Each structure stands twice: as structure tokens, then as C-alpha cells.
Amino acid sequence: MKLAILVLNKEEYLEPILEGFIEIDVTGATIIDSIGMGHILSSEVPIFAGL
């Protein structure tokens, strides 16, 4: 068993990447949507927005 972690900033690249996985017989993947800490801090805690 192997683990690969990919952080993808451009959602439009997701489908071509998954298609590439299928071409090389990678049949399972888990996709998790996330929000960066900087984004949360800048929107939730305005005092940190200038950092």
C-alpha cells in the first residue's frame, strides 16, 4: 500500500489528474475539500488580515 498526497490549488486540474490516475490503474482516491488557515484568519479574525 502506498500513500500520495496532492495539494491542488486549481480545481480545473482535478478531472484531468483523476483521468490520468485511471490510465495508470489507480482505482481509488479520496478527495477532501479544504480551506487554508490564512483564509480563515483573514475572514474570521480581521486583526490578522494585514499579515
PQR file of N, CA, C, O and H, with PARSE charges and radii, in Angstrom:
ATOM      1  N   MET A   1       0.841  -1.173   0.000 -0.4000 1.5000
ATOM      2  CA  MET A   1       0.000   0.000   0.000 -0.0000 2.0000
ATOM      3  C   MET A   1       0.891   1.242   0.000  0.5500 1.7000
ATOM      4  O   MET A   1       1.927   1.277   0.663 -0.5500 1.4000
ATOM      5  N   LYS A   2       0.475   2.245  -0.745 -0.4000 1.5000
ATOM      6  CA  LYS A   2       1.232   3.497  -0.829 -0.0000 2.0000
ATOM      7  C   LYS A   2       0.281   4.655  -0.598  0.5500 1.7000
ATOM      8  O   LYS A   2      -0.928   4.538  -0.797 -0.5500 1.4000
ATOM      9  H   LYS A   2      -0.366   2.217  -1.284  0.4000 1.0000
ATOM     10  N   LEU A   3       0.849   5.775  -0.175 -0.4000 1.5000
ATOM     11  CA  LEU A   3       0.066   6.980   0.075 -0.0000 2.0000
ATOM     12  C   LEU A   3       0.659   8.122  -0.727  0.5500 1.7000
ATOM     13  O   LEU A   3       1.864   8.369  -0.680 -0.5500 1.4000
ATOM     14  H   LEU A   3       1.831   5.870  -0.014  0.4000 1.0000
ATOM     15  N   ALA A   4      -0.190   8.810  -1.458 -0.4000 1.5000
ATOM     16  CA  ALA A   4       0.224  10.018  -2.177 -0.0000 2.0000
ATOM     17  C   ALA A   4      -0.698  11.148  -1.735  0.5500 1.7000
ATOM     18  O   ALA A   4      -1.916  10.980  -1.685 -0.5500 1.4000
ATOM     19  H   ALA A   4      -1.169   8.609  -1.496  0.4000 1.0000
ATOM     20  N   ILE A   5      -0.120  12.283  -1.419 -0.4000 1.5000
ATOM     21  CA  ILE A   5      -0.901  13.454  -1.022 -0.0000 2.0000
ATOM     22  C   ILE A   5      -0.627  14.556  -2.035  0.5500 1.7000
ATOM     23  O   ILE A   5       0.525  14.868  -2.337 -0.5500 1.4000
ATOM     24  H   ILE A   5       0.870  12.419  -1.459  0.4000 1.0000
ATOM     25  N   LEU A   6      -1.685  15.131  -2.546 -0.4000 1.5000
ATOM     26  CA  LEU A   6      -1.576  16.194  -3.542 -0.0000 2.0000
ATOM     27  C   LEU A   6      -2.396  17.383  -3.057  0.5500 1.7000
ATOM     28  O   LEU A   6      -3.583  17.248  -2.761 -0.5500 1.4000
ATOM     29  H   LEU A   6      -2.621  14.877  -2.300  0.4000 1.0000
ATOM     30  N   VAL A   7      -1.768  18.531  -2.977 -0.4000 1.5000
ATOM     31  CA  VAL A   7      -2.476  19.763  -2.658 -0.0000 2.0000
ATOM     32  C   VAL A   7      -2.651  20.500  -3.981  0.5500 1.7000
ATOM     33  O   VAL A   7      -1.676  20.888  -4.625 -0.5500 1.4000
ATOM     34  H   VAL A   7      -0.803  18.641  -3.217  0.4000 1.0000
ATOM     35  N   LEU A   8      -3.890  20.682  -4.370 -0.4000 1.5000
ATOM     36  CA  LEU A   8      -4.206  21.241  -5.680 -0.0000 2.0000
ATOM     37  C   LEU A   8      -4.926  22.573  -5.494  0.5500 1.7000
ATOM     38  O   LEU A   8      -6.003  22.616  -4.899 -0.5500 1.4000
ATOM     39  H   LEU A   8      -4.682  20.366  -3.847  0.4000 1.0000
ATOM     40  N   ASN A   9      -4.347  23.649  -5.992 -0.4000 1.5000
ATOM     41  CA  ASN A   9      -4.941  24.972  -5.833 -0.0000 2.0000
ATOM     42  C   ASN A   9      -5.887  25.351  -6.968  0.5500 1.7000
ATOM     43  O   ASN A   9      -6.682  26.280  -6.824 -0.5500 1.4000
ATOM     44  H   ASN A   9      -3.472  23.614  -6.475  0.4000 1.0000
ATOM     45  N   LYS A  10      -5.813  24.654  -8.079 -0.4000 1.5000
ATOM     46  CA  LYS A  10      -6.661  24.972  -9.232 -0.0000 2.0000
ATOM     47  C   LYS A  10      -7.599  23.795  -9.502  0.5500 1.7000
ATOM     48  O   LYS A  10      -7.186  22.754 -10.012 -0.5500 1.4000
ATOM     49  H   LYS A  10      -5.167  23.900  -8.196  0.4000 1.0000
ATOM     50  N   GLU A  11      -8.864  23.988  -9.149 -0.4000 1.5000
ATOM     51  CA  GLU A  11      -9.847  22.915  -9.243 -0.0000 2.0000
ATOM     52  C   GLU A  11     -10.025  22.387 -10.672  0.5500 1.7000
ATOM     53  O   GLU A  11     -10.394  21.227 -10.859 -0.5500 1.4000
ATOM     54  H   GLU A  11      -9.199  24.834  -8.735  0.4000 1.0000
ATOM     55  N   GLU A  12      -9.771  23.216 -11.663 -0.4000 1.5000
ATOM     56  CA  GLU A  12      -9.961  22.768 -13.047 -0.0000 2.0000
ATOM     57  C   GLU A  12      -8.985  21.665 -13.456  0.5500 1.7000
ATOM     58  O   GLU A  12      -9.202  20.999 -14.468 -0.5500 1.4000
ATOM     59  H   GLU A  12      -9.471  24.158 -11.511  0.4000 1.0000
ATOM     60  N   TYR A  13      -7.919  21.464 -12.689 -0.4000 1.5000
ATOM     61  CA  TYR A  13      -6.957  20.391 -12.982 -0.0000 2.0000
ATOM     62  C   TYR A  13      -7.351  19.052 -12.356  0.5500 1.7000
ATOM     63  O   TYR A  13      -6.718  18.034 -12.637 -0.5500 1.4000
ATOM     64  H   TYR A  13      -7.743  22.005 -11.867  0.4000 1.0000
ATOM     65  N   LEU A  14      -8.382  19.037 -11.516 -0.4000 1.5000
ATOM     66  CA  LEU A  14      -8.740  17.819 -10.799 -0.0000 2.0000
ATOM     67  C   LEU A  14      -9.170  16.692 -11.735  0.5500 1.7000
ATOM     68  O   LEU A  14      -8.668  15.573 -11.629 -0.5500 1.4000
ATOM     69  H   LEU A  14      -8.896  19.864 -11.288  0.4000 1.0000
ATOM     70  N   GLU A  15     -10.085  16.978 -12.642 -0.4000 1.5000
ATOM     71  CA  GLU A  15     -10.576  15.925 -13.531 -0.0000 2.0000
ATOM     72  C   GLU A  15      -9.475  15.326 -14.406  0.5500 1.7000
ATOM     73  O   GLU A  15      -9.400  14.102 -14.509 -0.5500 1.4000
ATOM     74  H   GLU A  15     -10.493  17.887 -12.728  0.4000 1.0000
ATOM     75  N   PRO A  16      -8.613  16.133 -15.045 -0.5600 1.5000
ATOM     76  CA  PRO A  16      -7.530  15.532 -15.832  0.2800 2.0000
ATOM     77  C   PRO A  16      -6.582  14.683 -14.979  0.5500 1.7000
ATOM     78  O   PRO A  16      -6.072  13.668 -15.453 -0.5500 1.4000
ATOM     79  N   ILE A  17      -6.347  15.081 -13.750 -0.4000 1.5000
ATOM     80  CA  ILE A  17      -5.478  14.297 -12.871 -0.0000 2.0000
ATOM     81  C   ILE A  17      -6.125  12.958 -12.548  0.5500 1.7000
ATOM     82  O   ILE A  17      -5.459  11.924 -12.582 -0.5500 1.4000
ATOM     83  H   ILE A  17      -6.761  15.905 -13.366  0.4000 1.0000
ATOM     84  N   LEU A  18      -7.420  12.969 -12.234 -0.4000 1.5000
ATOM     85  CA  LEU A  18      -8.119  11.717 -11.944 -0.0000 2.0000
ATOM     86  C   LEU A  18      -8.162  10.808 -13.165  0.5500 1.7000
ATOM     87  O   LEU A  18      -8.028   9.592 -13.035 -0.5500 1.4000
ATOM     88  H   LEU A  18      -7.961  13.810 -12.206  0.4000 1.0000
ATOM     89  N   GLU A  19      -8.346  11.381 -14.341 -0.4000 1.5000
ATOM     90  CA  GLU A  19      -8.315  10.588 -15.573 -0.0000 2.0000
ATOM     91  C   GLU A  19      -6.938   9.956 -15.775  0.5500 1.7000
ATOM     92  O   GLU A  19      -6.836   8.812 -16.218 -0.5500 1.4000
ATOM     93  H   GLU A  19      -8.454  12.369 -14.446  0.4000 1.0000
ATOM     94  N   GLY A  20      -5.885  10.698 -15.450 -0.4000 1.5000
ATOM     95  CA  GLY A  20      -4.538  10.152 -15.534 -0.0000 2.0000
ATOM     96  C   GLY A  20      -4.330   8.997 -14.565  0.5500 1.7000
ATOM     97  O   GLY A  20      -3.669   8.012 -14.894 -0.5500 1.4000
ATOM     98  H   GLY A  20      -5.968  11.628 -15.089  0.4000 1.0000
ATOM     99  N   PHE A  21      -4.901   9.123 -13.363 -0.4000 1.5000
ATOM    100  CA  PHE A  21      -4.816   8.027 -12.399 -0.0000 2.0000
ATOM    101  C   PHE A  21      -5.455   6.764 -12.958  0.5500 1.7000
ATOM    102  O   PHE A  21      -4.901   5.673 -12.824 -0.5500 1.4000
ATOM    103  H   PHE A  21      -5.438   9.923 -13.096  0.4000 1.0000
ATOM    104  N   ILE A  22      -6.626   6.911 -13.588 -0.4000 1.5000
ATOM    105  CA  ILE A  22      -7.313   5.750 -14.156 -0.0000 2.0000
ATOM    106  C   ILE A  22      -6.460   5.110 -15.246  0.5500 1.7000
ATOM    107  O   ILE A  22      -6.402   3.885 -15.347 -0.5500 1.4000
ATOM    108  H   ILE A  22      -7.076   7.797 -13.696  0.4000 1.0000
ATOM    109  N   GLU A  23      -5.799   5.932 -16.063 -0.4000 1.5000
ATOM    110  CA  GLU A  23      -4.952   5.404 -17.145 -0.0000 2.0000
ATOM    111  C   GLU A  23      -3.803   4.550 -16.619  0.5500 1.7000
ATOM    112  O   GLU A  23      -3.354   3.622 -17.291 -0.5500 1.4000
ATOM    113  H   GLU A  23      -5.847   6.927 -15.981  0.4000 1.0000
ATOM    114  N   ILE A  24      -3.328   4.868 -15.415 -0.4000 1.5000
ATOM    115  CA  ILE A  24      -2.217   4.086 -14.846 -0.0000 2.0000
ATOM    116  C   ILE A  24      -2.712   3.092 -13.779  0.5500 1.7000
ATOM    117  O   ILE A  24      -1.948   2.644 -12.924 -0.5500 1.4000
ATOM    118  H   ILE A  24      -3.693   5.622 -14.869  0.4000 1.0000
ATOM    119  N   ASP A  25      -4.009   2.762 -13.854 -0.4000 1.5000
ATOM    120  CA  ASP A  25      -4.638   1.749 -12.998 -0.0000 2.0000
ATOM    121  C   ASP A  25      -4.683   2.095 -11.521  0.5500 1.7000
ATOM    122  O   ASP A  25      -4.652   1.199 -10.677 -0.5500 1.4000
ATOM    123  H   ASP A  25      -4.631   3.125 -14.548  0.4000 1.0000
ATOM    124  N   VAL A  26      -4.756   3.369 -11.197 -0.4000 1.5000
ATOM    125  CA  VAL A  26      -5.042   3.777  -9.822 -0.0000 2.0000
ATOM    126  C   VAL A  26      -6.564   3.872  -9.744  0.5500 1.7000
ATOM    127  O   VAL A  26      -7.177   4.739 -10.367 -0.5500 1.4000
ATOM    128  H   VAL A  26      -4.782   4.096 -11.883  0.4000 1.0000
ATOM    129  N   THR A  27      -7.163   2.964  -8.966 -0.4000 1.5000
ATOM    130  CA  THR A  27      -8.622   2.863  -8.984 -0.0000 2.0000
ATOM    131  C   THR A  27      -9.296   3.465  -7.765  0.5500 1.7000
ATOM    132  O   THR A  27     -10.524   3.486  -7.697 -0.5500 1.4000
ATOM    133  H   THR A  27      -6.664   2.260  -8.461  0.4000 1.0000
ATOM    134  N   GLY A  28      -8.533   3.951  -6.806 -0.4000 1.5000
ATOM    135  CA  GLY A  28      -9.151   4.533  -5.624 -0.0000 2.0000
ATOM    136  C   GLY A  28      -8.483   5.843  -5.250  0.5500 1.7000
ATOM    137  O   GLY A  28      -7.259   5.964  -5.284 -0.5500 1.4000
ATOM    138  H   GLY A  28      -7.534   3.934  -6.861  0.4000 1.0000
ATOM    139  N   ALA A  29      -9.300   6.816  -4.894 -0.4000 1.5000
ATOM    140  CA  ALA A  29      -8.782   8.106  -4.442 -0.0000 2.0000
ATOM    141  C   ALA A  29      -9.829   8.748  -3.545  0.5500 1.7000
ATOM    142  O   ALA A  29     -11.030   8.552  -3.737 -0.5500 1.4000
ATOM    143  H   ALA A  29     -10.295   6.717  -4.866  0.4000 1.0000
ATOM    144  N   THR A  30      -9.371   9.508  -2.576 -0.4000 1.5000
ATOM    145  CA  THR A  30     -10.259  10.270  -1.711 -0.0000 2.0000
ATOM    146  C   THR A  30      -9.963  11.742  -1.927  0.5500 1.7000
ATOM    147  O   THR A  30      -8.806  12.159  -1.882 -0.5500 1.4000
ATOM    148  H   THR A  30      -8.396   9.667  -2.421  0.4000 1.0000
ATOM    149  N   ILE A  31     -10.998  12.528  -2.160 -0.4000 1.5000
ATOM    150  CA  ILE A  31     -10.835  13.954  -2.420 -0.0000 2.0000
ATOM    151  C   ILE A  31     -11.454  14.711  -1.250  0.5500 1.7000
ATOM    152  O   ILE A  31     -12.623  14.514  -0.918 -0.5500 1.4000
ATOM    153  H   ILE A  31     -11.938  12.190  -2.196  0.4000 1.0000
ATOM    154  N   ILE A  32     -10.670  15.563  -0.641 -0.4000 1.5000
ATOM    155  CA  ILE A  32     -11.113  16.336   0.514 -0.0000 2.0000
ATOM    156  C   ILE A  32     -10.984  17.818   0.185  0.5500 1.7000
ATOM    157  O   ILE A  32      -9.900  18.289  -0.159 -0.5500 1.4000
ATOM    158  H   ILE A  32      -9.721  15.723  -0.911  0.4000 1.0000
ATOM    159  N   ASP A  33     -12.075  18.544   0.289 -0.4000 1.5000
ATOM    160  CA  ASP A  33     -12.069  19.988   0.070 -0.0000 2.0000
ATOM    161  C   ASP A  33     -11.616  20.660   1.366  0.5500 1.7000
ATOM    162  O   ASP A  33     -12.029  20.258   2.454 -0.5500 1.4000
ATOM    163  H   ASP A  33     -12.955  18.162   0.569  0.4000 1.0000
ATOM    164  N   SER A  34     -10.780  21.665   1.251 -0.4000 1.5000
ATOM    165  CA  SER A  34     -10.268  22.326   2.456 -0.0000 2.0000
ATOM    166  C   SER A  34     -10.154  23.832   2.247  0.5500 1.7000
ATOM    167  O   SER A  34     -10.246  24.337   1.128 -0.5500 1.4000
ATOM    168  H   SER A  34     -10.444  21.991   0.368  0.4000 1.0000
ATOM    169  N   ILE A  35      -9.955  24.525   3.351 -0.4000 1.5000
ATOM    170  CA  ILE A  35      -9.754  25.971   3.334 -0.0000 2.0000
ATOM    171  C   ILE A  35      -8.483  26.255   4.129  0.5500 1.7000
ATOM    172  O   ILE A  35      -8.302  25.727   5.226 -0.5500 1.4000
ATOM    173  H   ILE A  35      -9.881  24.115   4.261  0.4000 1.0000
ATOM    174  N   GLY A  36      -7.614  27.080   3.581 -0.4000 1.5000
ATOM    175  CA  GLY A  36      -6.354  27.391   4.241 -0.0000 2.0000
ATOM    176  C   GLY A  36      -6.524  28.232   5.494  0.5500 1.7000
ATOM    177  O   GLY A  36      -7.490  28.983   5.627 -0.5500 1.4000
ATOM    178  H   GLY A  36      -7.761  27.509   2.690  0.4000 1.0000
ATOM    179  N   MET A  37      -5.583  28.098   6.401 -0.4000 1.5000
ATOM    180  CA  MET A  37      -5.619  28.833   7.658 -0.0000 2.0000
ATOM    181  C   MET A  37      -5.602  30.343   7.426  0.5500 1.7000
ATOM    182  O   MET A  37      -6.303  31.083   8.115 -0.5500 1.4000
ATOM    183  H   MET A  37      -4.799  27.488   6.293  0.4000 1.0000
ATOM    184  N   GLY A  38      -4.806  30.801   6.461 -0.4000 1.5000
ATOM    185  CA  GLY A  38      -4.730  32.228   6.160 -0.0000 2.0000
ATOM    186  C   GLY A  38      -6.068  32.799   5.742  0.5500 1.7000
ATOM    187  O   GLY A  38      -6.424  33.912   6.128 -0.5500 1.4000
ATOM    188  H   GLY A  38      -4.236  30.199   5.901  0.4000 1.0000
ATOM    189  N   HIS A  39      -6.811  32.037   4.950 -0.4000 1.5000
ATOM    190  CA  HIS A  39      -8.137  32.487   4.508 -0.0000 2.0000
ATOM    191  C   HIS A  39      -9.086  32.607   5.693  0.5500 1.7000
ATOM    192  O   HIS A  39      -9.825  33.585   5.801 -0.5500 1.4000
ATOM    193  H   HIS A  39      -6.521  31.132   4.636  0.4000 1.0000
ATOM    194  N   ILE A  40      -9.068  31.632   6.567 -0.4000 1.5000
ATOM    195  CA  ILE A  40      -9.935  31.659   7.750 -0.0000 2.0000
ATOM    196  C   ILE A  40      -9.566  32.836   8.656  0.5500 1.7000
ATOM    197  O   ILE A  40     -10.440  33.569   9.118 -0.5500 1.4000
ATOM    198  H   ILE A  40      -8.468  30.838   6.479  0.4000 1.0000
ATOM    199  N   LEU A  41      -8.278  33.008   8.902 -0.4000 1.5000
ATOM    200  CA  LEU A  41      -7.852  34.097   9.781 -0.0000 2.0000
ATOM    201  C   LEU A  41      -8.217  35.460   9.208  0.5500 1.7000
ATOM    202  O   LEU A  41      -8.637  36.354   9.943 -0.5500 1.4000
ATOM    203  H   LEU A  41      -7.568  32.413   8.526  0.4000 1.0000
ATOM    204  N   SER A  42      -8.057  35.619   7.900 -0.4000 1.5000
ATOM    205  CA  SER A  42      -8.337  36.926   7.304 -0.0000 2.0000
ATOM    206  C   SER A  42      -9.831  37.242   7.278  0.5500 1.7000
ATOM    207  O   SER A  42     -10.213  38.411   7.330 -0.5500 1.4000
ATOM    208  H   SER A  42      -7.715  34.893   7.303  0.4000 1.0000
ATOM    209  N   SER A  43     -10.669  36.232   7.199 -0.4000 1.5000
ATOM    210  CA  SER A  43     -12.107  36.488   7.154 -0.0000 2.0000
ATOM    211  C   SER A  43     -12.764  36.435   8.525  0.5500 1.7000
ATOM    212  O   SER A  43     -13.748  37.136   8.758 -0.5500 1.4000
ATOM    213  H   SER A  43     -10.359  35.282   7.156  0.4000 1.0000
ATOM    214  N   GLU A  44     -12.248  35.629   9.430 -0.4000 1.5000
ATOM    215  CA  GLU A  44     -12.849  35.465  10.750 -0.0000 2.0000
ATOM    216  C   GLU A  44     -12.246  36.388  11.800  0.5500 1.7000
ATOM    217  O   GLU A  44     -12.939  36.857  12.702 -0.5500 1.4000
ATOM    218  H   GLU A  44     -11.448  35.060   9.241  0.4000 1.0000
ATOM    219  N   VAL A  45     -10.945  36.644  11.671 -0.4000 1.5000
ATOM    220  CA  VAL A  45     -10.242  37.453  12.666 -0.0000 2.0000
ATOM    221  C   VAL A  45      -9.573  38.615  11.918  0.5500 1.7000
ATOM    222  O   VAL A  45      -8.409  38.500  11.533 -0.5500 1.4000
ATOM    223  H   VAL A  45     -10.382  36.263  10.937  0.4000 1.0000
ATOM    224  N   PRO A  46     -10.287  39.734  11.706 -0.5600 1.5000
ATOM    225  CA  PRO A  46      -9.776  40.832  10.881  0.2800 2.0000
ATOM    226  C   PRO A  46      -8.451  41.419  11.344  0.5500 1.7000
ATOM    227  O   PRO A  46      -7.734  42.007  10.534 -0.5500 1.4000
ATOM    228  N   ILE A  47      -8.100  41.281  12.618 -0.4000 1.5000
ATOM    229  CA  ILE A  47      -6.836  41.851  13.100 -0.0000 2.0000
ATOM    230  C   ILE A  47      -5.623  41.200  12.403  0.5500 1.7000
ATOM    231  O   ILE A  47      -4.561  41.813  12.297 -0.5500 1.4000
ATOM    232  H   ILE A  47      -8.682  40.803  13.276  0.4000 1.0000
ATOM    233  N   PHE A  48      -5.796  39.954  11.933 -0.4000 1.5000
ATOM    234  CA  PHE A  48      -4.712  39.246  11.257 -0.0000 2.0000
ATOM    235  C   PHE A  48      -4.732  39.452   9.754  0.5500 1.7000
ATOM    236  O   PHE A  48      -3.867  38.917   9.059 -0.5500 1.4000
ATOM    237  H   PHE A  48      -6.659  39.456  12.020  0.4000 1.0000
ATOM    238  N   ALA A  49      -5.687  40.209   9.223 -0.4000 1.5000
ATOM    239  CA  ALA A  49      -5.837  40.366   7.782 -0.0000 2.0000
ATOM    240  C   ALA A  49      -4.613  41.021   7.136  0.5500 1.7000
ATOM    241  O   ALA A  49      -4.336  40.772   5.962 -0.5500 1.4000
ATOM    242  H   ALA A  49      -6.390  40.644   9.787  0.4000 1.0000
ATOM    243  N   GLY A  50      -3.884  41.844   7.872 -0.4000 1.5000
ATOM    244  CA  GLY A  50      -2.727  42.507   7.296 -0.0000 2.0000
ATOM    245  C   GLY A  50      -1.469  41.663   7.261  0.5500 1.7000
ATOM    246  O   GLY A  50      -0.462  42.082   6.692 -0.5500 1.4000
ATOM    247  H   GLY A  50      -4.109  42.046   8.825  0.4000 1.0000
ATOM    248  N   LEU A  51      -1.508  40.489   7.856 -0.4000 1.5000
ATOM    249  CA  LEU A  51      -0.307  39.644   7.891 -0.0000 2.0000
ATOM    250  C   LEU A  51      -0.032  38.965   6.603  0.5500 1.7000
ATOM    251  O   LEU A  51       0.945  38.225   6.492 -0.5500 1.4000
ATOM    252  H   LEU A  51      -2.326  40.148   8.318  0.4000 1.0000
TER
END
